[in-house]
């Protein structure tokens, strides 16, 4: 599992909120439903997400660019840290 640590002063500098960044990263990893398509009696979601090879390491996620309200692209690494940790309980 990964833990995201945000620098709230830097978030404010780019006019980002915690919710915005979290939603962006969740969408990048798990995807979002952009629309639906219907064919005859079958309806299917149209999902948008990054390809796995663009987000399969912490380093790659930190290099993802997010556009500010001022059309500036900022890498996630400019305002966040990601730490990997294990959440497994040991059996004794």
N, C-alpha and C positions, 0 to 999 in steps of 0.2 A: 504494500500500500504506500501511497505517497501523501505527504502532508504539505499543504500550501501555506506559506507564511507571507503575508502582504505587508508592505510598508505603507501605512495610511497617509503619511505626509507626501510620499511620492505619488500615491494614487490621486490625491487632491491636486497635485501639480498638473497631472494629465487629465483632470476632470473625470476620473473613473471612480466608480463605486465598487465596493466589495461584491455586491450582487451582480454587477455587469461583468466583472472579470471572472467570477465563478461560473456564471452562465456561459460565457464565451468558451472557457476551458472545458466545461462539461459538454457543450455542443461539439467542440473539436474532437473530443474523445468518443462520445457516445452518439453524437448526431442529433439533429432536430428534424421534426416533420415540417417540411417547407410547404407541402401541398398534398393533395390526394388526386389520384387518377382513377377514373371509372371506365371499365371495359365490360360491356354487357352488364351482367349482374355482379361483377367482381370489383371491389374497391380496394385500392392499394395506396399506402403512404409513399410519398417521395421523400427520402431521407437525404440530408446533407451532412457530411462530416469529412474530416481529413482522412487521407489514406493512412493506414497503420504505420507505414515506413516513415511518415513525417512526424509522428508523435510517439514513437516506441521507446524513447529514452528521455530522461530528465533534461539533458542538454538540448534536445530538439524542441521540447515543449518551451523551454526558456527562450528559445530563439523565435518562437511564433510572434508575429507582428499583430498588434491591435491598433486600429485607426482611432485617433482621438476625434473629438468634435471639431477640431481645427484642421482636420485632414493630415495630421502628422502620424506616421506609423511608428509605434513604440514597441520594442521587444519586451516580452514578459519579464525578462531578466532585469529590466530597468526598475521594476517596482515589486518584484517577488522573489522568493526563494522556495525551492521544492526540496523536501527531504524524504528519503526512502526509509521506511521502517517495516519491521515485521510485527504483525499483530497475532501471531500464533502463540497459543498457550502451550507450555510444555507439559507433557504427561509424565507423572512421576509414580 
